[in-house]
Amino acid sequence: MPRLRWTTAGESHGAALVGVLEGLPAGMALDLARVDRELARRQGGYGRSKRQRIEQDRIELLSGTRAGKTLGSPVSFRIENKDASIERLEVPATPRPGHADLAGCQKYGVADPRLVLERASARETAARVALGALARQLLEAFGIELFSHVTALGGEEARADAFEAAGEARAELRDRSDFYCLDPEAEGRLRARVDGAAEEQDSLGGVFEVRGLGVPPGLGGYAQAGERLSARLGAALFSIPAIKGVEIGLGFGAAARPGSAVHDAILPADPPGPFGRFRRATNRAGGLEGGMTNGEPLVLRAAMKPIPTLRRGLPSVDLRTGAAVPAAYQRSDITAVPAASVVGEAVVALVLAEAFLEKFGGDSLEQVRDAHSAWLRGLAAL
Ligand SMILES: Cc1cc2nc3c(=O)[nH]c(=O)nc-3n(C[C@H](O)[C@H](O)[C@H](O)COP(=O)(O)O)c2cc1C
């Protein structure tokens, strides 16, 4: 059985979203205010719809703890939907190009996109953000930090070295930004781009980056294809609605360079670092080699396509009559790249926590600590 398992349930306008997380070790103190902060971040960002102001998501724990600490049993929770109008909502007759509407109707053999979009909607990602916010509390107990930020929106890019330039001020800088971007000078361009798209009744995509800091080497594996952490992290990012591209480190850029300008030289570390006597001259691999973490920071990027719901609907068909009509408009974001970056952080946290527990797993946090410390001692001797 996998060391960590999770699932979500709930429709966009149903009573609530539900999440279940199995495999967190016993004895972990869970900070629920921390989960609510991540939920609020998912609802933020410039260019979102009014729904985000209606919702104000909060986690309500249902099981898995006593006196604030995990028991080792499944942790489950609900997030109430303030807009729970699923039974009263109209049937949209025109599927939106770019959304799940038409393919979902064809899959189930129904002519009512409402039956599809209620679950296909990215509202589900609120539950995954909560799951990720719980999982990352395990990682943080071992000095692992996850950090996401927006690097491009509608073709407007932040400076390439924004993460490095931000240094220790990164969280403050990002949380001050309406775009969750680390380049204050790009802010005006991004705002103008979103305002322009709103005026043109259009929508925008973009790119975000997720970094993993303090990640030990050797998470994941190469013995079977399914163990490869690069594949698992890629799948996690691709599981976010609207993600159409994922890069690790140099990503597609590596394809055009000679090997000497791609691979990261191994150097002696003197004094030794937290993970032993070696270090890398560069981190073009983005912290992953051979399907495993290599002790360098994780650097992952995801490209999000523009929101499919457009005020000026693209050509579509009325499913009842077959007539050509523009796709219907419902309340929608103009862009959700900042929100998607929060979801990206969450899904990376889940996969990383899963890999961490595969390597160091025990029934209690203390047992995980023991396994982790023993392995670190061995590494120092390597
Ligand atoms: C955080 C987030 C918010 C989103 N908000 C909307 C929205 O308001 N309207 C919309 O049409 N699509 C929205 N999307 C995108 C759709 O969910 C996505 O385009 C759709 O599921 C189809 O994508 P796929 O082809 O990758 O499955 C959002 C996506 C994310 C990650």
The ligand as a Gaussian input file, in Angstrom:
#p B3LYP/6-31G(d) Opt

LIG

0 1
 C       -7.313000      27.698000      -9.981000
 C       -8.029000      27.552000     -11.279000
 C       -9.158000      28.362000     -11.539000
 C       -9.834000      28.237000     -12.737000
 N      -10.917000      29.047000     -12.969000
 C      -11.627000      28.888000     -14.109000
 C      -12.790000      29.696000     -14.375000
 O      -13.180000      30.554000     -13.582000
 N      -13.452000      29.488000     -15.547000
 C      -13.046000      28.558000     -16.459000
 O      -13.667000      28.401000     -17.496000
 N      -11.944000      27.809000     -16.256000
 C      -11.238000      27.946000     -15.110000
 N      -10.109000      27.193000     -14.908000
 C       -9.609000      26.333000     -15.976000
 C      -10.448000      25.126000     -16.247000
 O      -10.665000      24.402000     -15.063000
 C       -9.752000      24.255000     -17.296000
 O       -9.454000      25.026000     -18.394000
 C      -10.627000      23.112000     -17.713000
 O      -10.738000      22.212000     -16.641000
 C      -10.103000      22.349000     -18.914000
 O       -8.726000      22.157000     -18.788000
 P       -8.033000      20.810000     -19.281000
 O       -8.238000      20.731000     -20.764000
 O       -6.616000      20.956000     -18.882000
 O       -8.733000      19.728000     -18.535000
 C       -9.397000      27.296000     -13.710000
 C       -8.291000      26.487000     -13.436000
 C       -7.600000      26.611000     -12.246000
 C       -6.404000      25.739000     -11.991000

